[in-house]
Each structure stands twice: as structure tokens, then as C-alpha cells.
């Protein structure tokens, strides 16, 4: 069963990468992973080149002891940090969109309209002191200044996951932050629970109304 699950996971990653290359206007796509998959990255480099895009694959070795101590949230933060410091393509960009590997942002056209607005964009809920980390937009220099290393503050045994660690860091950060102007419409599954991201139309309508009243703004 474990081997089957691993193959399914890899297949889901590959499907999403292909979607971003073939069906969106994201010009550079970076895929970073820490599980040691035998990933055929050259196939996607070729696919991207045919679409006048670029694809970069990064593999890293996780700090297993830290992940055991602090939880999976630390592992996710470690991946993002590593990409920000080591990606060749990221070095050429100011604005970065981070998205979890097995989901697709369906309303990417509307999301990209505010790419150059000078603001980092997050979805937060102040009452819960929580910030969405599966998808956000960040300026590279702001990330390195404010969010790099925040994984060290995670401790899932004490209820501090990455979403809470990000929220508290962004709350006090001296950078420009807003919510997205439209609520991100995500398609895919949660890696930990297997539940679907897909939300019904009525819920998306409500979320998009709330976003107009700055309900999801961190500060």
C-alpha cells in the first residue's frame, strides 16, 4: 500500500506541474521536494521550453530530527526557505507565488491581475490567528527579511503550526501586506487528510464578498 500511495502522490505532482506549464501564464515553475523521488524533471524542462517557459527541479534532504521534534510544519517551512535561497530561477524574480504541489489555482487569471501591486498577498483569519500557507504571493526580499526561518517557531505538539507561525510573524512585519482581491479557487486534495480543496459555488460567493470587506486581511 505504501508504494502505491507514493506512486499516486508523484502522479498528482506531475499532473499539476503539467497544468501550470500548459494552461497558465506563470512563466517559470519551480518544483521542490524532499522525499527523494526519482523525478523525470527533463521531461518538464522540455515541455516548458516548448511553451517558452522554464522549469526547475530542486531536491533537498530534510532535517528529519527537526521535523520529528517540531512537526510537518517545520518541514514545509524548510522547503520554502531552501527554494528561496537556492533556486536559480527565483533569483531572477521579485514576486513569487507559492503553492502546495498537489493543488491547482483555477482562477489564476484574476489572481495575476494584482501581481505588480507592490503588496504581499495572503489569506488570513484574525479571529483564529491563522494564515493560509498553501497559496500566497510574496516579494522575495520581504520573505527573506520577515519569513525566512519562521519554521523554527513551529511546534505542533504545542498547537503552533506553520499557519499560526506565519500569522504572528506577518502581524508584526514591517512590509506591505493585503489579502488577494479575489479568493483563491483551489482544486486538489489536502496531503495530510485526503480531503478535497474544492469549495461549493455558494461558499466561494460568500468568501469573495468577505474579501471585499477586508475580512481576510492580516492587518
N, C-alpha and C positions, 0 to 999 in steps of 0.2 A: 504493500500500500504506500509506503514512504516513497519508493522510486516513482510510482505512478503520479503521486502528488507533485514531486519535483519536476517531472516532465510537463505536467499540466501547468505548473507555475511558469516555467520557462516559455511554454507556448503562449501563455497570456501576455507575458512581457513582449514577445516577438510580434504578436498581433497589434499591440498598442504602438510599438515603435514604427511599424509599417503604416499605421493610421496617421501618425504625426508627420511622417515623411511624405506620404502620398496625398493626404487630404487636408492639410492645414498650411498656413502661411508662416509657421515657425521655420526660420531659415537654417538654424543649427540645432541639432538634437544631441544631447549628451545622455548616455545611459551608464550609470554607475551601480555596481553590485558588489556584494561581499561574501558570496556563497561559493565561489569557485566553479560556477557553471562553465561548461565547455561551449561558449557562445560564439556563433559564427558571425563575428562583427564585420568581416569583409563583405558579406552579402549586403549588409545595410549601408556600408560605406558606398558601395557601387550603386545601390538603389537611390541613395541621397544625391550622389553626383549626377545621376540621370535627371534629377529634378532641380539641378543647380543649387543643391543644399550640401550640408556637411553633417556627418555622423561621427561621433566619438564614443568609444567604449572604454570605460575605466573599471579595472578590477582592483579591489583592495582587500587586505586582510584585517578583519575586525579585532578589536581588543576584547577577546572573549571573557576575560576576567571582569572587565568593567561592565560588560553587558549583563553578566550574571549578577553583579553587585547592584547595578542601577536600573536594569530592565531594558526592554527593547527600545524604549525612547532614546536611551543613550546611543544605541546602535544606529538609529535613524539620523540623529544629530551628527554622529561621527561620519556618516556617509556624505551628508551635505557639506560639512566642513572640508572633507577631503576633496570633494569635487571643486569647491570654491578655491582651494589652494593649488590644485594640481591639474585641472582641466586646461588644455591648451586653447580650446575654443572660448571658454569663459573669460580668459584674459583679454579677448578681443571685444567683449561686450560690457556695457554699463548696466543694462537691465536684464534680469534673469527671471524666468518663470520656473518655479519648482513644482513638479507634480509627481505623485506616487506612481510607481511603474505600471500598475495594472489598471489604471483608470484613464479615461479619455475625457477631455473637456469639450463638450458638444457645442457650446456657444462661444467658441474661441474667437470668432469674428468680432463679436461685441466686446469681449474681454480685451482684445488687442487695440481697440479704439483709444484706450487711455494709456497705452504703452509709454508715451513720451510726456506724461503729465507731471513728471518730477516727483511723484509720490510713491512710496512703498504701499502695496495694497494687500490687505489681509481681511479675513472674516473673523470677527471676534464677538464674544458674548460677555459683556461686562459683569452681569449678574453671576455668571458661572466662573468668572476669571479664567477664561478659556479662549484659545486662539487656534483656528484651523491651520494644520501644518501639512495636510495632504496636497494643498494647492495654494500658492501665494506668489506674488510678484515682489521682487526686492532689487534694489540697486546694489550692485556688487560691493561698492565701498561702504555702504551703510551696513550691509551684512557683516563684513569683516570687522567693522567698528563696534557693532552692537550685539550681533547674534552668534558670532564665531565663538565656540567653546561653551555655549549655553547648555550643552548636553551634560556637562559636569554638575549642573544643578538639578538634574533629574534624579528621582528616587521613587520608583514605582511602588516600593514597599510602604512608603510613607504617603502615597497618593499624589506624588508630583511627577506627572508625565510630561512629555515634550510640549503638549498643548498649553499646559499651565506655565511651564518654564518660559516659553515664548511670550505668553501674555504678559507676565510680570516684567520681563526684560523690555518688551516693546512699550509698556506703560510708562516706563521711566526714561526711555531712549530719546535723545535729542536729535531726532530725524523726522522728516515729513512722512506721515502715515495717514492713510484713509482706507475705507473699505472699497471693494470694487463697486463700479456704478451699476453693474448687474450681478445677480447672484450666480456663481459658477454652477453650471449644469453638468454634473459629473456622471459618467457611465462606467460601470465596472463593479468590482467587489472589494470588500474590506479583506485585507490579507489575514487578519487575525481571527475574524468571525465567519467569513464567507458570505456575509450579508451583502445585498446589493446597494450600491450608492444611489441608483436611480430613484428619484423622488416623483410623486404624482404631480400632475399639472397644477392642481389646486394649491399644493404646498409651495410650488415654485412661484405662483402668483402672489401668495402671501409674503414669501421671502423677498421678492422684488419690490413689493410695497414697503416692507420694513427697511429695505436698503436705502430707499429714497428719504427716509426719516432718520438716517444715520444710526439705525439700531445696531448695526454690526461694526461700527467704528470703535477702534480700541481707545481713542482719546480725541 
